[in-house]
Amino acid sequence: MHSILSSRTLAGLAVVVSSLAGLTSCASELTRTGSSPAFVIIDSIVGASGADPEEFGVPLASDVQTGGGTFNDLGRATMRLGLRNPGSGTSPTAPSSLNTITISRYRVEFRRTDGRNTQGVDVPYAFDGAATVTIPAQGSADMVFEIVRHQAKLEAPLRSLRGLGGAIIISTIAEITFFGRDQVGNEVVASGTLSVNFADFADPVGGQ
């Protein structure tokens, strides 16, 4: 009798553990992408140096000093919508106007591949910014935002790169997280990355 009860108890515990694992997985996914039935697909993120703000590309060569001045750098994200369960049950097969998502805030964090990631010492400080763009149900939208602030180039560790000082070049990966809501009010989160190399690069010919 004791062994039978133990087996049943263990079986019950296994079911509970399995259910909890499923709930944890769902909670993790909601935390990562938000609670909306629609989600954001980031097709690309490119950057443009403040020294040449019309030229977007990858990686972003962030010039810490240009012609004696300091300029912020820009990022541009191309985004479109997708549905979590298209065509299942009563779910639509394509996003509707209620699924359109308005992005209103973003966060930029920098990290290095060598693991030295102390903000203000090894990499620039993370920051939050505001920019608004609405991603339509069909098609895509571009969002231009500030990815490297003026202030970051006046603080450590970027300040020490001026005049080819310090480490000469600091290579980082910028992780950009976008926050928004669909038209019903459900929260949406999406993340992408961009390589950013910091240095005192040669000024563009005929540029600023």
C-alpha positions as CSV (number, residue, x, y, z in Angstrom):
1,M,0.0,0.0,0.0
2,H,2.8,2.4,0.9
3,S,4.5,1.9,-2.5
4,I,1.2,2.4,-4.4
5,L,0.5,5.7,-2.6
6,S,4.0,6.9,-3.2
7,S,3.7,6.2,-6.9
8,R,0.4,8.1,-7.1
9,T,1.9,11.0,-5.1
10,L,4.9,11.2,-7.4
11,A,2.6,11.0,-10.5
12,G,0.6,13.9,-9.1
13,L,3.7,15.9,-8.4
14,A,4.9,15.3,-11.9
15,V,1.6,16.7,-13.3
16,V,1.9,19.8,-11.1
17,V,5.5,20.4,-12.0
18,S,4.7,20.0,-15.7
19,S,1.8,22.5,-15.4
20,L,4.0,25.0,-13.6
21,A,6.6,24.7,-16.2
22,G,4.0,25.5,-18.9
23,L,2.8,28.5,-17.0
24,T,6.4,29.8,-16.5
25,S,7.0,29.4,-20.3
26,C,3.9,31.4,-21.1
27,A,4.8,34.1,-18.6
28,S,8.3,34.3,-20.1
29,E,6.9,34.8,-23.6
30,L,4.4,37.5,-22.5
31,T,7.2,39.3,-20.7
32,R,9.3,39.1,-23.8
33,T,6.8,40.2,-26.4
34,G,3.8,41.6,-24.5
35,S,0.1,40.6,-24.2
36,S,-1.3,41.6,-27.6
37,P,-2.5,39.0,-30.1
38,A,-0.3,40.9,-32.6
39,F,3.5,41.2,-32.3
40,V,6.2,43.3,-33.9
41,I,8.6,41.8,-36.5
42,I,11.8,43.9,-36.8
43,D,13.1,43.5,-40.4
44,S,16.2,45.5,-39.9
45,I,18.0,48.0,-37.7
46,V,20.7,50.2,-39.2
47,G,22.6,53.2,-37.9
48,A,24.0,56.6,-39.2
49,S,26.9,58.6,-37.8
50,G,26.1,62.1,-36.8
51,A,29.0,63.1,-39.1
52,D,27.0,61.8,-42.0
53,P,23.4,61.4,-40.9
54,E,22.0,60.4,-44.3
55,E,24.1,57.3,-44.7
56,F,22.6,54.4,-42.8
57,G,24.3,51.1,-42.6
58,V,25.8,48.3,-40.5
59,P,27.9,48.5,-38.4
60,L,27.4,52.0,-37.0
61,A,30.8,53.8,-36.9
62,S,30.1,56.3,-34.1
63,D,32.6,59.2,-34.3
64,V,33.3,60.5,-30.8
65,Q,34.5,63.8,-32.2
66,T,33.9,65.4,-35.6
67,G,35.6,68.6,-36.7
68,G,36.0,69.6,-33.1
69,G,32.3,69.1,-32.4
70,T,30.1,66.3,-31.0
71,F,27.0,64.9,-32.8
72,N,24.5,62.3,-31.8
73,D,24.0,59.2,-33.9
74,L,20.8,57.8,-35.3
75,G,19.2,54.4,-35.6
76,R,16.5,53.4,-38.0
77,A,14.3,50.3,-37.4
78,T,12.0,48.8,-40.1
79,M,9.0,47.0,-38.5
80,R,5.9,45.2,-39.4
81,L,3.1,43.2,-37.7
82,G,2.4,39.5,-37.3
83,L,-0.3,37.5,-35.4
84,R,0.5,34.9,-32.8
85,N,-2.1,32.3,-33.9
86,P,-3.3,33.3,-37.4
87,G,-6.3,31.4,-38.7
88,S,-6.8,29.3,-35.5
89,G,-10.4,29.1,-34.4
90,T,-11.9,32.5,-34.5
91,S,-8.6,34.3,-35.0
92,P,-8.2,36.3,-38.2
93,T,-5.6,35.3,-40.8
94,A,-4.1,38.8,-41.0
95,P,-3.8,41.8,-38.7
96,S,-6.7,44.2,-38.5
97,S,-6.9,47.9,-37.7
98,L,-7.3,47.0,-34.0
99,N,-4.0,45.1,-34.1
100,T,-2.0,48.2,-35.4
101,I,0.7,48.9,-32.8
102,T,2.0,52.3,-31.8
103,I,5.5,52.4,-30.5
104,S,6.1,55.2,-28.1
105,R,9.3,54.4,-26.1
106,Y,12.6,52.6,-26.5
107,R,15.6,51.6,-24.4
108,V,19.2,51.2,-25.6
109,E,21.8,49.1,-23.7
110,F,25.4,48.5,-24.8
111,R,27.5,45.4,-24.2
112,R,30.9,44.1,-25.2
113,T,31.7,40.6,-26.4
114,D,34.6,40.4,-23.9
115,G,32.2,40.6,-21.0
116,R,33.5,44.0,-19.7
117,N,30.1,45.7,-19.5
118,T,30.3,48.2,-16.6
119,Q,28.3,51.3,-17.6
120,G,30.3,54.5,-17.6
121,V,33.6,52.5,-17.5
122,D,33.6,49.9,-20.3
123,V,30.4,50.9,-22.2
124,P,28.2,54.0,-22.4
125,Y,25.3,54.3,-20.0
126,A,22.0,52.7,-21.0
127,F,19.2,55.2,-21.6
128,D,15.5,55.5,-22.4
129,G,14.2,57.6,-25.2
130,A,10.8,58.6,-26.6
131,A,9.7,58.4,-30.3
132,T,6.3,57.6,-31.8
133,V,5.5,55.5,-34.8
134,T,2.4,53.5,-35.7
135,I,2.9,50.2,-37.5
136,P,0.0,49.5,-39.9
137,A,-1.9,46.3,-40.2
138,Q,-0.5,45.8,-43.6
139,G,2.9,47.0,-44.8
140,S,5.8,48.3,-42.6
141,A,6.9,51.4,-40.8
142,D,10.3,53.0,-40.3
143,M,11.2,54.5,-37.0
144,V,14.2,56.9,-36.7
145,F,15.6,57.3,-33.1
146,E,18.6,58.4,-31.2
147,I,21.0,55.5,-30.6
148,V,24.1,57.4,-29.3
149,R,23.5,60.6,-27.3
150,H,25.7,63.7,-27.4
151,Q,26.2,63.3,-23.6
152,A,27.6,59.7,-24.0
153,K,30.5,61.1,-26.1
154,L,31.4,63.6,-23.3
155,E,31.5,60.9,-20.7
156,A,33.7,57.9,-20.0
157,P,34.6,55.6,-21.7
158,L,34.0,57.4,-25.0
159,R,35.6,60.7,-23.9
160,S,39.0,59.0,-23.6
161,L,38.9,57.9,-27.3
162,R,39.3,61.5,-28.5
163,G,42.6,62.2,-30.3
164,L,43.1,58.4,-30.6
165,G,43.5,58.0,-26.9
166,G,42.4,55.3,-24.6
167,A,41.6,51.9,-26.2
168,I,41.5,53.6,-29.7
169,I,38.3,51.7,-30.6
170,I,35.5,50.2,-28.5
171,S,33.3,47.6,-30.3
172,T,29.9,47.0,-28.8
173,I,26.5,45.5,-29.5
174,A,23.6,47.8,-28.9
175,E,20.4,46.1,-27.8
176,I,17.3,48.2,-28.6
177,T,14.0,47.4,-26.9
178,F,10.8,49.0,-28.3
179,F,7.7,49.4,-26.1
180,G,4.2,50.1,-27.4
181,R,0.5,49.2,-27.4
182,D,-2.1,47.9,-29.8
183,Q,-5.3,49.9,-30.4
184,V,-7.1,47.9,-27.6
185,G,-4.4,48.8,-25.1
186,N,-2.4,45.6,-24.9
187,E,1.3,46.1,-24.3
188,V,3.8,45.1,-26.9
189,V,7.6,44.6,-26.6
190,A,10.2,43.9,-29.3
191,S,14.0,43.8,-29.3
192,G,16.7,44.0,-31.9
193,T,20.5,44.6,-32.0
194,L,23.0,46.6,-33.9
195,S,26.8,46.6,-33.9
196,V,28.3,50.0,-32.8
197,N,32.0,50.8,-33.1
198,F,33.2,53.9,-31.2
199,A,36.4,55.7,-32.2
200,D,37.8,59.1,-33.2
201,F,37.3,58.4,-36.9
202,A,38.7,60.6,-39.7
203,D,36.3,63.3,-40.6
204,P,34.4,62.9,-43.9
205,V,35.8,64.9,-46.8
206,G,33.8,68.1,-47.2
207,G,31.7,67.1,-44.3
208,Q,31.0,68.6,-40.9
